C-alpha cells in the first residue's frame, strides 16, 4: 500500500518514516516538508541514511493525494483541520498525529488550544486512535486521531480502575515526567541544552491541554464525568514519559484485586506489560526500558493510609505516544496483524 507523511521533517515525522520504511506491507511514496523540499531525508533524519533515497517534497496536496492510499498527518496543531476534508473527499484514509480531531466538543478547541475549529463536522466522524480502547472503531475508520503522548500514558494507566468505578471521579491526580523530544524539534530557550540538561522543571503545573483528552475518554468509559488534575514536568531525558496517577478509592481494594482488574481489562493486548516486581532496580514502570518500543508498562501500589491507589505507566513518547500507535492504527484499518512493523524491543541501556 502506498503511504505518505505530510509534514515529515519533525521528530514525529522522522519516527513515522523509520517505522514505515521497514514495514513489510507499505511503500513510502511521499514525505513532505516545505522547509527542506529537495533535500534527502537523511539530511534531517540521519538515522535513515542508507535506508532510503527519498527526498522531501513540497506540501502540494494534490500531488500527495495522487500518490497515496493512506496519509499520515504530522503537521503542527491547527493545520490539518483545514486540509483533511479535501483529502477525505478522495477516499484516502487519514491518520492525524496532531490534536485537530482528538476532541469531540468543538468548544474544547477554543478553551484548550485557543483557536476555532475549521471542520467541526468531522469531529464526530474521527475515531480516537487508542487501540486498547477503540480497536473495533479504528478498524472501520477513514479518519483516526492519534492521542497526545501524555494523554495516552494517562488513559492507559487509569482506564481499568475508572471502568471498575468505585473511585472518587472528581479527585484524580495525574503527574507526568516527559523527555525533551516531547517539545518537538523546533528549538527554544527552554529546550536549549544548557537550560534543559540536569533539570526537573514543572512547565505546566495546571491547565495542560492533554487534560481534555484524558477527561473525554475516561468519562466515556465511566459513563459519568471524570475530572483530572494534571501536572507536567520536563526532565533530563530525550525520550519517554512516566505517568504517576493518584486515585482515591471508595472501598477497600487489594493488590490481588488490582492484578485481576488490570489483567482482565488488558487481556490479549500485545503492547501492554505489567511491572510490579519485588526484586531488582526496575520494580515499577520506567521509561528507560521502553525506549524504541511500542510497549506501555503499567504498575500500581496501594496506600492504605489514605485509601489511595498509585498507578504508574511508562511509554516512549515518540512510539506508543505517537508514531507507534499511528502504525498500530494503520494495521487495524487495513485488517493486518496490528503488531506488523512494531516488533522492536526496547533498548537497554540507553
KOLDOMI-353646 format. One record per atom (N, C-alpha, C): x, y, z. Coordinates in steps of 0.1 Angstrom, whole numbers, padded with zeros to 4 digits, always signed. Atoms other than C-alpha are relative to their C-alpha. Example, Ala and Ser with C-alpha at 12.3 -4.5 7.8 and 13.67 -1.06 7.14 Angstrom:
<atoms>
+0009-0012+0000
+0123-0045+0078
+0009+0012+0000
-0009-0011+0000
+0137-0011+0071
-0008+0011+0008
</atoms>
This chain:
<atoms>
+0008-0012+0000
+0000+0000+0000
+0009+0012+0000
-0007-0013+0002
+0012+0035-0009
-0003+0009+0012
+0003-0009-0011
+0016+0058+0021
+0009+0012-0001
-0007-0012+0000
+0028+0093+0027
+0000+0006+0014
+0000-0007-0013
+0038+0115+0056
+0000+0015-0003
+0002-0014+0003
+0026+0151+0054
+0006+0008+0012
-0007-0007-0011
+0050+0173+0075
+0010-0010+0006
-0008+0012-0004
+0077+0147+0077
+0014+0004+0006
-0013-0004-0005
+0107+0168+0090
+0002+0001+0015
-0001+0000-0015
+0099+0168+0127
+0003-0013+0006
-0003+0013-0007
+0105+0142+0153
-0010-0011-0003
+0011+0009+0003
+0071+0126+0148
+0001-0005-0014
-0002+0004+0014
+0076+0126+0110
+0011-0010-0002
-0012+0009+0001
+0110+0110+0114
-0002-0013+0005
+0003+0013-0007
+0098+0083+0137
-0010-0008-0009
+0009+0007+0009
+0069+0075+0113
+0008-0006-0012
-0008+0005+0012
+0094+0072+0084
+0008-0012+0004
-0008+0012-0005
+0116+0049+0105
-0008-0012+0000
+0009+0011-0001
+0087+0026+0111
-0005-0005-0013
+0006+0003+0013
+0071+0028+0077
+0010-0006-0010
-0010+0005+0010
+0103+0022+0057
+0003-0014+0002
-0003+0014-0002
+0107-0012+0073
-0013-0008+0001
+0013+0007-0001
+0070-0021+0073
-0002-0009-0013
+0000+0009+0012
+0066-0052+0050
-0012+0002-0009
+0012-0001+0008
+0032-0041+0037
-0003+0014-0006
+0002-0013+0006
+0037-0005+0027
+0012+0005-0007
-0011-0007+0007
+0058+0017+0004
-0002+0015+0002
+0000-0014-0002
+0066+0052+0014
+0002+0007-0013
-0001-0007+0012
+0059+0073-0016
+0003+0015+0001
-0001-0015-0001
+0059+0109-0003
+0003+0003+0015
-0002-0006-0013
+0074+0128+0026
+0002+0015-0002
+0000-0014+0003
+0066+0165+0026
+0007+0008+0011
-0006-0010-0009
+0085+0194+0041
+0003+0013-0009
-0002-0013+0008
+0083+0230+0027
+0014+0005+0004
-0013-0006-0004
+0115+0239+0047
+0011-0008-0007
-0011+0008+0005
+0136+0210+0034
-0003-0006-0014
+0003+0005+0013
+0120+0204+0000
+0012-0001-0009
-0012+0002+0008
+0146+0189-0024
+0011-0006+0007
-0011+0006-0008
+0168+0176+0004
-0003-0015+0002
+0001+0014-0004
+0175+0140+0011
-0006-0001+0014
+0006+0002-0014
+0155+0127+0041
+0011-0002+0010
-0010+0002-0010
+0187+0116+0058
+0008+0012+0004
-0006-0013-0004
+0199+0152+0059
-0006+0005+0013
+0008-0004-0011
+0172+0158+0085
-0001-0011+0011
+0001+0012-0008
+0168+0123+0099
+0012-0009-0003
-0012+0007+0003
+0204+0110+0099
+0000-0015+0002
+0001+0014-0003
+0194+0076+0113
-0006-0008-0012
+0006+0006+0012
+0177+0069+0079
+0010-0001-0012
-0010+0001+0010
+0209+0072+0059
+0002-0014-0005
-0002+0013+0006
+0213+0042+0036
-0013-0009+0000
+0013+0007+0000
+0177+0031+0043
-0009+0004-0011
+0009-0005+0011
+0160+0053+0017
+0008+0011-0007
-0005-0011+0008
+0170+0077-0011
-0011+0010-0003
+0011-0009+0001
+0137+0096-0008
+0005+0014+0003
-0002-0014-0003
+0138+0134-0009
-0013+0006+0005
+0012-0008-0004
+0114+0158+0008
-0005+0007-0012
+0006-0008+0011
+0089+0174-0015
-0009+0010+0007
+0009-0011-0005
+0067+0205-0011
-0013-0006+0004
+0013+0005-0005
+0034+0201+0006
-0011+0004-0010
+0011-0001+0010
+0013+0200-0026
-0010-0011+0002
+0010+0010-0004
-0019+0184-0015
-0004-0009-0012
+0005+0008+0012
-0030+0173-0050
+0010-0011-0004
-0010+0010+0004
+0003+0156-0058
+0002-0011+0010
-0001+0010-0010
+0005+0139-0025
-0012-0010+0000
+0012+0008+0000
-0031+0126-0027
+0001-0010-0012
-0001+0008+0012
-0024+0112-0062
+0010-0012+0001
-0010+0010-0002
+0005+0091-0049
-0002-0009+0012
+0002+0007-0013
-0010+0077-0017
-0014-0006+0001
+0013+0007-0004
-0037+0053-0004
-0003+0004+0014
+0002-0004-0014
-0032+0064+0032
+0010+0010+0003
-0009-0011-0002
-0017+0096+0045
+0001+0002+0015
-0002-0004-0014
-0002+0104+0079
+0002+0015+0001
-0002-0015-0002
-0005+0140+0090
+0009+0002+0013
-0009-0003-0011
+0024+0152+0112
+0002+0015+0000
-0001-0015+0001
+0017+0189+0109
-0003+0006+0014
+0003-0006-0013
+0015+0214+0138
-0015+0001+0002
+0014-0001-0004
-0017+0217+0157
-0007+0012-0007
+0007-0010+0006
-0043+0237+0138
+0001+0000-0015
-0002+0000+0014
-0031+0229+0103
-0009-0010-0007
+0006+0010+0007
-0046+0196+0094
-0016+0001-0001
+0015-0001+0000
-0082+0206+0102
-0005+0007-0013
+0004-0007+0013
-0082+0228+0070
+0004-0009-0012
-0004+0008+0012
-0066+0201+0048
-0007-0014-0001
+0006+0013+0000
-0082+0168+0059
-0013-0001-0007
+0013+0001+0007
-0117+0175+0045
+0002-0003-0015
-0003+0001+0014
-0102+0178+0010
+0006-0014-0003
-0006+0013+0001
-0082+0146+0015
-0010-0011+0001
+0010+0011-0002
-0111+0125+0027
-0009-0001-0012
+0009+0000+0012
-0132+0135-0004
+0006-0009-0011
-0006+0009+0010
-0107+0115-0025
-0001-0015+0004
+0001+0014-0004
-0114+0083-0005
+0012-0005+0008
-0012+0003-0007
-0079+0083+0011
-0003-0001+0015
+0000+0000-0014
-0076+0072+0047
+0010+0009+0006
-0009-0010-0006
-0060+0097+0071
+0002-0004+0015
-0003+0002-0014
-0042+0091+0104
+0007+0013+0004
-0004-0013-0003
-0037+0125+0120
+0007+0000+0014
-0008+0000-0012
-0009+0128+0146
-0001+0013+0008
+0002-0013-0007
-0019+0164+0155
-0012-0001+0009
+0012+0000-0009
-0046+0174+0180
-0013+0003-0007
+0011-0006+0006
-0070+0186+0154
-0013-0007+0000
+0012+0007+0000
-0095+0158+0156
-0002-0009+0012
+0001+0009-0012
-0090+0143+0191
-0012+0003+0008
+0011-0004-0010
-0117+0162+0209
-0013+0001-0008
+0013+0001+0006
-0154+0157+0202
-0007+0014+0001
+0007-0013-0003
-0166+0191+0216
+0007+0011-0007
-0007-0011+0007
-0157+0220+0192
+0004+0011+0010
-0003-0011-0009
-0157+0245+0221
+0013-0004+0008
-0012+0003-0007
-0129+0225+0237
+0013+0005-0007
-0012-0005+0007
-0105+0237+0210
+0002+0014+0003
-0002-0014-0004
-0112+0273+0219
+0005+0001+0014
-0004+0000-0014
-0107+0265+0256
+0014-0004+0002
-0013+0006-0003
-0076+0243+0254
+0011+0004-0010
-0010-0003+0011
-0059+0254+0221
-0001+0014-0004
+0001-0014+0003
-0071+0289+0217
-0003+0004-0015
+0005-0003+0014
-0085+0286+0181
-0013-0007-0003
+0013+0005+0004
-0118+0279+0165
+0002-0011-0011
-0002+0012+0009
-0121+0245+0147
-0006+0003-0013
+0005-0004+0013
-0124+0248+0110
-0009-0011-0007
+0007+0011+0006
-0140+0214+0103
-0008-0008+0011
+0007+0006-0011
-0164+0207+0132
-0008-0012-0004
+0009+0011+0004
-0185+0183+0111
+0008-0013+0000
-0008+0012+0000
-0156+0158+0111
+0004-0005+0014
-0004+0004-0014
-0151+0157+0149
-0007-0013+0004
+0007+0012-0004
-0178+0131+0154
+0004-0012-0009
-0004+0010+0009
-0166+0111+0124
+0014-0006+0004
-0013+0005-0003
-0130+0109+0136
+0000-0009+0012
-0001+0009-0011
-0121+0080+0158
+0013+0002+0008
-0011-0002-0009
-0098+0085+0188
+0009-0013-0001
-0008+0011+0004
-0069+0063+0179
+0008-0007+0010
-0007+0008-0010
-0060+0044+0211
-0006-0014-0001
+0005+0014+0003
-0064+0007+0201
-0005-0007+0012
+0005+0007-0012
-0068-0006+0236
-0014+0004+0004
+0014-0005-0004
-0100+0015+0240
-0009-0001-0012
+0009-0002+0011
-0113+0019+0204
+0003-0009-0012
-0005+0009+0011
-0100-0011+0184
-0010-0002-0011
+0010+0003+0010
-0132-0020+0166
-0004+0012-0008
+0003-0012+0007
-0140+0016+0157
+0011+0004-0010
-0011-0003+0009
-0105+0021+0143
+0000-0009-0012
+0001+0009+0012
-0109-0009+0120
-0009+0005-0011
+0010-0005+0010
-0138+0008+0103
+0002+0015-0004
-0001-0015+0002
-0125+0044+0103
+0007+0004-0013
-0008-0006+0011
-0114+0066+0075
+0009+0011+0005
-0008-0010-0006
-0101+0093+0098
+0003-0004+0015
-0004+0004-0014
-0082+0084+0130
+0009+0011+0006
-0008-0011-0007
-0068+0110+0155
+0008-0007+0010
-0010+0007-0009
-0037+0097+0173
+0000+0008+0013
+0000-0007-0013
-0038+0105+0210
+0013+0008+0003
-0012-0007-0005
-0015+0130+0226
+0008-0009+0009
-0008+0009-0007
+0015+0114+0242
-0003-0002+0015
+0003+0001-0014
+0008+0122+0278
-0014-0005+0002
+0014+0005-0001
-0029+0116+0273
+0000-0015-0002
-0001+0014+0002
-0021+0081+0260
+0005-0007+0013
-0005+0006-0013
+0000+0073+0291
-0010+0001+0011
+0009-0001-0011
-0026+0086+0314
-0013-0008-0001
+0012+0008+0003
-0056+0069+0298
+0003-0015+0002
-0004+0014-0001
-0038+0036+0296
+0002-0004+0015
-0002+0003-0014
-0029+0038+0333
-0013+0000+0008
+0012-0002-0008
-0063+0048+0345
-0013-0007-0005
+0012+0006+0006
-0088+0031+0322
-0006-0012+0008
+0006+0011-0007
-0092-0002+0341
-0006+0004+0014
+0005-0004-0013
-0097+0014+0375
-0012+0009-0001
+0012-0009+0002
-0121+0040+0362
-0012-0008-0005
+0011+0009+0005
-0141+0013+0344
-0005-0008+0012
+0004+0007-0013
-0142-0006+0378
-0011+0009+0007
+0010-0009-0004
-0160+0025+0391
+0000+0005+0014
+0001-0004-0014
-0156+0026+0429
+0012+0009+0004
-0010-0010-0003
-0133+0057+0429
-0006+0014+0000
+0005-0014+0000
-0137+0094+0435
+0004+0006-0013
-0002-0004+0014
-0141+0105+0399
+0003+0015-0001
-0003-0014+0001
-0136+0142+0408
+0013+0003+0008
-0013-0002-0008
-0103+0137+0427
+0010-0010-0005
-0010+0008+0006
-0078+0121+0404
+0011+0009-0005
-0012-0008+0003
-0043+0135+0401
+0009-0008-0010
-0009+0007+0009
-0021+0126+0371
+0012+0009-0002
-0013-0008+0001
+0016+0138+0372
+0008-0007-0011
-0007+0005+0011
+0037+0134+0341
+0015+0006+0000
-0014-0004+0002
+0075+0135+0336
+0003-0004-0015
-0002+0002+0014
+0084+0139+0299
+0013+0004-0005
-0013-0003+0005
+0116+0139+0279
-0001+0012-0010
-0001-0012+0008
+0128+0168+0257
-0006-0001-0014
+0006+0002+0014
+0116+0153+0224
-0015+0003+0000
+0014-0003-0001
+0081+0159+0236
-0003+0014-0004
+0002-0014+0004
+0086+0196+0229
+0002+0002-0015
-0002-0002+0014
+0093+0189+0192
+0014+0004-0004
-0013-0003+0004
+0123+0197+0171
+0003+0015-0002
-0003-0014+0002
+0119+0235+0169
+0006+0005+0013
-0007-0004-0013
+0144+0250+0194
-0006+0012+0006
+0005-0012-0008
+0135+0274+0222
+0010+0001+0011
-0009-0002-0011
+0153+0287+0252
-0002-0011+0011
+0003+0010-0010
+0136+0261+0274
+0006-0014-0004
-0005+0013+0005
+0149+0232+0252
+0015+0001-0003
-0014-0002+0002
+0184+0247+0248
+0008-0009+0010
-0007+0010-0009
+0209+0222+0262
+0004+0006+0013
-0005-0005-0013
+0223+0245+0289
-0012+0003+0010
+0012-0003-0009
+0187+0252+0302
-0008-0013+0002
+0008+0012-0002
+0173+0216+0298
+0008-0011+0007
-0008+0010-0006
+0202+0195+0309
-0001+0000+0016
+0000+0001-0014
+0200+0182+0345
-0011+0007+0007
+0011-0008-0005
+0166+0197+0350
-0012-0009+0003
+0013+0006-0003
+0133+0186+0366
-0009+0013+0001
+0007-0013+0000
+0111+0216+0356
-0015-0002-0002
+0014+0000+0001
+0074+0220+0362
-0004+0011-0010
+0003-0010+0011
+0064+0236+0329
-0014+0002-0002
+0014-0002+0001
+0027+0231+0331
-0007-0006+0013
+0005+0006-0012
+0016+0225+0367
-0015-0001+0000
+0015+0001+0002
-0021+0232+0358
-0003+0004-0015
+0005-0005+0013
-0041+0236+0326
+0006-0006-0012
-0006+0006+0012
-0022+0212+0303
-0012-0004-0010
+0010+0003+0010
-0042+0207+0270
-0004-0015-0001
+0004+0014+0001
-0040+0169+0272
-0010-0004+0011
+0011+0003-0009
-0063+0171+0302
-0013-0003-0006
+0013+0002+0007
-0092+0174+0278
-0002-0014-0006
+0001+0014+0006
-0084+0141+0261
-0002-0010+0011
+0001+0010-0011
-0080+0122+0293
-0014+0000+0006
+0014-0001-0005
-0113+0135+0307
-0010-0005-0010
+0010+0004+0010
-0131+0129+0275
-0001-0015-0001
+0000+0014+0002
-0120+0093+0271
-0004-0008+0013
+0003+0007-0012
-0123+0083+0308
-0015+0002+0004
+0014-0003-0002
-0157+0100+0311
-0009-0009-0008
+0007+0009+0009
-0169+0080+0281
+0000-0015+0005
-0001+0013-0005
-0156+0048+0296
-0008-0002+0013
+0007+0001-0013
-0171+0055+0331
-0015+0002-0002
+0015-0003+0001
-0205+0068+0319
-0004+0011+0008
+0003-0012-0008
-0202+0098+0341
+0013+0009+0000
-0011-0010+0001
-0180+0129+0343
+0012-0004+0009
-0012+0003-0007
-0144+0122+0353
+0009+0013-0001
-0008-0013+0000
-0122+0152+0363
+0014-0004+0004
-0014+0003-0002
-0084+0151+0361
+0008+0012+0004
-0010-0011-0003
-0059+0173+0379
+0013-0004-0005
-0012+0005+0008
-0029+0171+0356
+0012+0010+0002
-0012-0008+0000
+0007+0184+0360
+0010-0006-0009
-0010+0005+0009
+0036+0181+0336
+0013+0006+0003
-0013-0005-0003
+0073+0183+0342
+0010-0004-0012
-0010+0003+0010
+0102+0184+0317
+0012-0005+0009
-0011+0006-0008
+0130+0161+0329
+0012-0003-0010
-0013+0001+0007
+0166+0153+0318
+0001-0014-0007
-0001+0011+0009
+0159+0126+0292
-0005+0004-0013
+0005-0004+0013
+0153+0127+0255
-0013-0006-0004
+0012+0007+0004
+0126+0101+0250
-0006-0006+0013
+0007+0007-0010
+0100+0088+0274
-0010+0008+0008
+0009-0006-0009
+0071+0096+0297
-0003-0010+0012
+0005+0008-0011
+0064+0084+0332
-0012+0007+0006
+0012-0006-0006
+0028+0090+0344
-0002-0006+0014
+0003+0004-0014
+0022+0088+0382
-0014+0005+0003
+0014-0004-0002
-0016+0088+0388
-0005-0004+0013
+0005+0002-0014
-0033+0091+0422
-0015-0001-0001
+0015+0002+0000
-0068+0076+0426
-0004-0003+0014
+0005+0003-0014
-0088+0076+0458
-0012-0008-0001
+0011+0010+0001
-0110+0046+0462
-0010+0001+0011
+0012-0001-0009
-0144+0044+0479
-0001-0013+0008
+0001+0013-0007
-0140+0008+0491
+0014-0006+0000
-0013+0006-0001
-0110-0013+0502
+0003-0008-0013
-0005+0007+0012
-0090-0028+0473
+0014-0006+0003
-0013+0007-0003
-0061-0053+0475
+0009+0000-0013
-0009+0002+0012
-0031-0058+0452
-0005-0011-0009
+0006+0011+0008
-0047-0091+0441
-0012+0005-0008
+0011-0006+0007
-0078-0071+0432
+0005+0008-0012
-0005-0008+0011
-0058-0047+0411
+0006-0009-0011
-0005+0009+0011
-0039-0075+0393
-0011-0006-0008
+0011+0006+0007
-0072-0091+0384
-0007+0010-0009
+0006-0011+0008
-0087-0058+0373
+0007+0003-0012
-0008-0004+0011
-0059-0048+0351
+0003-0011-0010
-0002+0012+0009
-0052-0083+0336
-0013-0003-0008
+0013+0002+0007
-0089-0087+0327
-0002+0011-0010
+0003-0011+0009
-0092-0053+0311
+0010+0000-0012
-0010+0000+0011
-0060-0057+0290
+0003-0014-0005
-0003+0014+0005
-0063-0094+0283
+0002+0000-0015
-0003+0002+0014
-0046-0102+0250
+0006+0012-0007
-0006-0012+0006
-0033-0067+0245
+0015-0002-0003
-0014+0003+0004
+0000-0070+0225
+0011+0009+0006
-0010-0009-0004
+0016-0039+0238
-0001+0006+0014
+0001-0004-0015
+0006-0037+0275
+0008-0010+0008
-0007+0008-0009
+0030-0051+0300
-0002+0005+0015
+0002-0004-0014
+0026-0052+0338
+0014-0001+0008
-0013+0000-0007
+0056-0043+0360
-0003+0004+0015
+0001-0001-0015
+0054-0048+0398
+0008-0011+0006
-0009+0010-0004
+0084-0067+0409
+0005+0002+0014
-0004-0001-0013
+0098-0075+0443
+0016+0002+0001
-0015-0001+0000
+0135-0075+0433
+0005+0009-0012
-0007-0008+0011
+0159-0055+0411
-0002+0015+0001
+0001-0015+0001
+0162-0019+0401
-0014+0004-0006
+0012-0004+0008
+0132-0018+0377
-0012-0007+0006
+0012+0006-0006
+0104-0028+0401
-0013+0006-0004
+0011-0006+0005
+0080-0004+0386
+0002+0006-0014
-0003-0005+0014
+0075+0011+0351
+0010+0011+0000
-0011-0010+0002
+0104+0031+0339
+0001+0003-0015
-0001-0003+0014
+0106+0050+0306
+0013-0005-0007
-0013+0003+0006
+0142+0040+0302
+0000-0014-0007
+0000+0013+0006
+0133+0004+0293
-0010-0002-0011
+0009+0001+0012
+0106+0011+0267
+0004+0008-0012
-0004-0009+0011
+0126+0035+0245
+0002-0008-0012
-0001+0006+0013
+0123+0025+0209
-0011-0011-0002
+0010+0011+0001
+0094+0001+0216
-0014+0006+0000
+0014-0005+0000
+0056+0004+0213
-0007-0005+0013
+0006+0005-0012
+0051-0010+0248
-0005+0011+0009
+0004-0008-0011
+0032+0006+0276
+0001-0009+0013
-0002+0008-0012
+0044-0007+0310
-0009+0007+0011
+0009-0005-0010
+0019-0004+0338
+0003-0007+0014
-0001+0006-0013
+0023-0009+0376
-0008+0008+0010
+0009-0006-0010
+0005+0000+0408
+0004-0003+0014
-0003+0002-0015
+0008+0003+0446
-0012+0006+0007
+0011-0004-0008
-0017+0008+0474
+0005+0008+0012
-0003-0008-0012
-0015+0035+0501
-0013-0001+0009
+0011+0002-0009
-0039+0022+0528
-0003+0011+0009
+0001-0011-0009
-0033+0052+0549
-0011+0011-0004
+0010-0010+0005
-0055+0075+0527
-0009-0006-0011
+0009+0007+0010
-0074+0049+0505
+0004+0005-0014
-0005-0004+0012
-0051+0058+0476
+0006-0011-0008
-0007+0009+0009
-0041+0037+0446
+0009+0008-0009
-0009-0007+0009
-0010+0049+0427
+0002-0009-0012
-0002+0008+0013
-0009+0037+0391
+0011+0007-0008
-0010-0005+0008
+0022+0042+0371
+0000-0006-0014
-0002+0005+0014
+0027+0039+0333
+0012+0007-0006
-0012-0005+0007
+0058+0043+0311
-0001-0003-0015
+0000+0002+0014
+0059+0048+0274
+0012+0008-0006
-0009-0008+0008
+0083+0061+0247
-0010+0010-0007
+0009-0010+0005
+0066+0094+0238
-0001+0001-0015
+0001+0000+0015
+0075+0091+0201
-0005-0013-0006
+0004+0013+0006
+0065+0055+0198
-0015-0003+0005
+0014+0002-0005
+0034+0044+0219
-0007+0014+0002
+0005-0014-0001
+0030+0082+0224
-0005+0006-0013
+0004-0005+0013
+0026+0089+0187
+0002-0010-0012
-0002+0007+0012
+0042+0071+0158
-0003-0015+0001
+0003+0014-0001
+0040+0036+0171
-0015-0003+0000
+0015+0001+0000
+0003+0040+0179
-0006+0003-0014
+0004-0004+0013
-0002+0056+0145
+0001-0012-0010
-0002+0012+0009
+0012+0025+0127
-0009-0011+0005
+0010+0010-0005
-0008+0002+0150
-0014+0003-0005
+0013-0004+0006
-0039+0022+0139
-0001-0004-0015
+0000+0004+0014
-0029+0017+0103
-0002-0015-0002
+0002+0014+0001
-0026-0020+0107
-0014-0005+0002
+0014+0003-0003
-0060-0022+0122
-0010+0005-0011
+0009-0005+0011
-0076+0000+0095
+0002-0008-0013
-0002+0008+0012
-0061-0023+0068
-0002-0015+0003
+0002+0014-0003
-0070-0056+0086
+0013-0008+0000
-0012+0008-0001
-0034-0066+0091
+0003-0003+0015
-0005+0002-0014
-0017-0080+0122
+0004+0013+0006
-0003-0013-0005
-0016-0050+0144
+0014+0002+0006
-0014+0000-0005
+0019-0059+0156
+0010+0002-0012
-0008-0001+0012
+0032-0056+0120
+0008+0013+0000
-0008-0012+0000
+0062-0033+0118
+0003+0006+0014
-0001-0005-0014
+0062-0029+0156
+0006-0010+0010
-0006+0011-0008
+0083-0058+0168
+0012+0004+0008
-0012-0004-0007
+0112-0038+0182
-0002-0001+0015
-0001+0001-0015
+0121-0045+0219
+0007+0013+0004
-0007-0012-0005
+0132-0015+0240
+0015-0002+0001
-0015+0001-0002
+0169-0007+0242
+0004+0001+0014
-0005-0001-0014
+0188-0012+0274
+0015-0004+0000
+0004-0013-0006
+0208+0006+0285
+0000+0010-0011
+0000-0011+0009
+0202+0039+0268
+0004+0013+0009
</atoms>
